[in-house]
Amino acid sequence: GNNNVGELFTGKALDFNGTGNYVDIDGFTLNSSSTTIAFTIKSSQTGLAYLLDANPLRFNIRLNESGNLGIHYDGVTKSFGTTPNDGFFHRVVMVIDGANVNAYIDGVESGSLQTFSSSINLSSFTEFKIGASYSAGCCWFDGFISNFQIYNSVWSTDDIAYDYANPNKLAIDNP
């Protein structure tokens, strides 16, 4: 609302050291249960780490103790069984459509569709952190995050492929 817009382009990333770095985006609002969250990470993380964490109702995107990509909502954790945790940059796209969540890594579907018992609606959240727990007391991310984007719509598989193939453009520019 104050015309402050931050953009990170290919070749630049925020460096999280696993011991206290995070980006606070408290006050962020999104009135939708149809959401796409996309970002690029590079990690060799060991142990649980939150890539995005929100409160109340606890919603987070995480790397679990095995380095697998997962999502947690209202007390339930689901894993996609894929590890983007190999020290290389990977584009991660999480598509949330009501209670259904799909994950894509480098433009390819990762694991299988995960379904929660109720819709994930980000409009109820008031506290957001990138790279740590919303309480900033645990689960610090160790690695790089760049090109973090949140949309109030569901990307198609064509949008996801376009996003991966065109890292300096927005998926919404897909003709």
C-alpha positions as CSV (number, residue, x, y, z in Angstrom):
1,G,0.0,0.0,0.0
2,N,2.9,2.4,0.4
3,N,4.4,1.8,-3.1
4,N,7.5,0.0,-1.7
5,V,8.1,-2.9,-4.0
6,G,11.1,-5.2,-3.7
7,E,12.2,-7.5,-6.5
8,L,15.0,-10.0,-6.6
9,F,16.1,-11.0,-10.1
10,T,18.0,-14.1,-11.3
11,G,21.5,-14.0,-10.0
12,K,20.6,-12.4,-6.7
13,A,19.4,-14.1,-3.6
14,L,18.9,-13.6,0.1
15,D,21.4,-15.6,2.2
16,F,20.0,-17.2,5.3
17,N,22.6,-18.5,7.7
18,G,20.4,-20.9,9.7
19,T,20.9,-19.0,13.0
20,G,18.6,-16.0,13.0
21,N,18.0,-14.6,9.6
22,Y,14.4,-14.2,8.3
23,V,12.2,-11.8,6.3
24,D,9.2,-10.5,8.3
25,I,6.1,-9.9,6.1
26,D,3.6,-9.5,8.9
27,G,0.5,-7.6,7.7
28,F,0.5,-9.4,4.3
29,T,-3.0,-10.3,3.4
30,L,-4.5,-12.4,0.6
31,N,-8.2,-13.1,0.4
32,S,-8.1,-16.4,-1.4
33,S,-8.1,-20.1,-0.9
34,S,-6.7,-20.4,-4.5
35,T,-3.0,-19.5,-4.2
36,T,0.3,-20.1,-5.9
37,I,3.5,-19.6,-3.9
38,A,6.7,-19.7,-6.0
39,F,10.4,-19.2,-5.0
40,T,13.9,-20.4,-5.8
41,I,16.0,-22.0,-3.2
42,K,19.5,-23.4,-2.8
43,S,20.0,-25.5,0.3
44,S,22.1,-28.2,1.9
45,Q,19.9,-28.0,5.1
46,T,20.0,-30.7,7.7
47,G,17.1,-30.7,10.1
48,L,13.7,-29.1,10.0
49,A,13.6,-25.6,8.4
50,Y,10.7,-23.4,7.5
51,L,10.7,-21.7,4.2
52,L,7.5,-19.8,4.9
53,D,5.6,-19.8,8.2
54,A,2.3,-18.1,9.1
55,N,0.1,-17.8,12.2
56,P,-2.6,-18.3,13.5
57,L,-3.7,-21.8,12.4
58,R,-0.1,-22.6,11.6
59,F,0.6,-22.8,7.9
60,N,4.1,-23.5,6.7
61,I,6.1,-24.7,3.7
62,R,9.1,-26.6,5.0
63,L,12.0,-28.9,4.5
64,N,11.6,-31.7,6.9
65,E,14.3,-33.5,8.9
66,S,15.1,-35.6,5.8
67,G,15.3,-32.6,3.5
68,N,12.0,-33.4,1.8
69,L,9.6,-30.6,0.8
70,G,6.5,-30.5,2.9
71,I,3.5,-28.4,3.9
72,H,1.9,-28.0,7.3
73,Y,-1.6,-26.7,8.0
74,D,-3.7,-26.6,11.2
75,G,-1.9,-29.5,12.9
76,V,-1.4,-31.8,9.8
77,T,1.9,-32.2,8.0
78,K,2.1,-33.6,4.4
79,S,5.3,-34.5,2.6
80,F,5.9,-34.4,-1.2
81,G,8.7,-36.9,-0.9
82,T,11.1,-34.8,-3.0
83,T,14.3,-33.3,-1.8
84,P,15.3,-30.0,-3.3
85,N,18.1,-30.0,-0.8
86,D,21.2,-30.8,-2.8
87,G,23.2,-27.6,-2.8
88,F,21.8,-26.5,-6.2
89,F,19.3,-23.8,-7.1
90,H,15.8,-25.2,-7.6
91,R,12.5,-23.4,-8.5
92,V,9.7,-24.5,-6.2
93,V,6.0,-23.8,-7.0
94,M,3.3,-24.7,-4.5
95,V,-0.2,-24.6,-5.9
96,I,-3.0,-24.4,-3.3
97,D,-6.5,-24.9,-4.5
98,G,-8.9,-25.0,-1.6
99,A,-7.8,-28.1,0.4
100,N,-5.6,-29.5,-2.3
101,V,-1.9,-28.7,-2.6
102,N,0.5,-29.7,-5.5
103,A,4.2,-29.0,-5.5
104,Y,6.5,-28.6,-8.5
105,I,10.3,-28.5,-8.5
106,D,12.0,-27.2,-11.6
107,G,8.8,-27.3,-13.5
108,V,8.0,-30.9,-12.8
109,E,5.3,-32.2,-10.4
110,S,6.8,-33.4,-7.2
111,G,5.2,-36.3,-5.5
112,S,1.5,-36.5,-5.5
113,L,-1.4,-34.1,-4.7
114,Q,-1.9,-33.6,-1.0
115,T,-5.3,-33.0,0.4
116,F,-6.2,-31.4,3.8
117,S,-9.6,-31.7,5.6
118,S,-10.4,-28.0,5.1
119,S,-9.5,-25.2,2.6
120,I,-6.3,-23.3,3.2
121,N,-7.3,-19.7,3.2
122,L,-4.3,-17.3,3.7
123,S,-6.6,-14.4,4.6
124,S,-6.8,-15.5,8.2
125,F,-3.1,-15.2,8.8
126,T,-1.5,-12.1,10.4
127,E,2.1,-13.2,11.1
128,F,4.3,-14.3,8.2
129,K,8.0,-15.1,8.1
130,I,10.2,-16.3,5.3
131,G,13.2,-18.4,6.4
132,A,12.0,-19.1,10.0
133,S,9.2,-19.9,12.4
134,Y,6.6,-17.1,12.7
135,S,7.7,-16.8,16.3
136,A,11.3,-16.5,15.0
137,G,12.4,-19.0,17.7
138,C,13.3,-22.1,15.7
139,C,13.6,-23.9,12.5
140,W,15.9,-21.4,10.8
141,F,16.6,-22.0,7.1
142,D,20.2,-22.3,6.0
143,G,20.6,-21.5,2.3
144,F,19.5,-19.0,-0.3
145,I,16.0,-17.9,-1.3
146,S,15.2,-15.6,-4.3
147,N,12.3,-14.6,-6.5
148,F,9.7,-15.2,-3.9
149,Q,6.2,-14.7,-5.3
150,I,2.6,-15.1,-3.9
151,Y,-0.4,-15.0,-6.2
152,N,-4.1,-15.1,-5.4
153,S,-4.8,-17.6,-8.2
154,V,-3.9,-21.1,-9.2
155,W,-1.2,-21.5,-11.8
156,S,-1.8,-24.0,-14.6
157,T,0.9,-26.5,-15.6
158,D,1.6,-24.3,-18.6
159,D,2.2,-21.3,-16.3
160,I,4.5,-23.4,-14.1
161,A,6.5,-24.6,-17.2
162,Y,6.7,-21.0,-18.5
163,D,7.9,-19.7,-15.1
164,Y,10.7,-22.3,-15.0
165,A,11.8,-21.7,-18.6
166,N,11.7,-17.9,-18.2
167,P,13.2,-17.0,-14.8
168,N,13.4,-13.2,-15.6
169,K,9.7,-13.0,-16.4
170,L,6.5,-13.4,-14.4
171,A,4.3,-16.4,-15.0
172,I,1.4,-14.0,-15.6
173,D,3.3,-12.8,-18.7
174,N,2.7,-16.2,-20.2
175,P,1.0,-15.6,-23.6
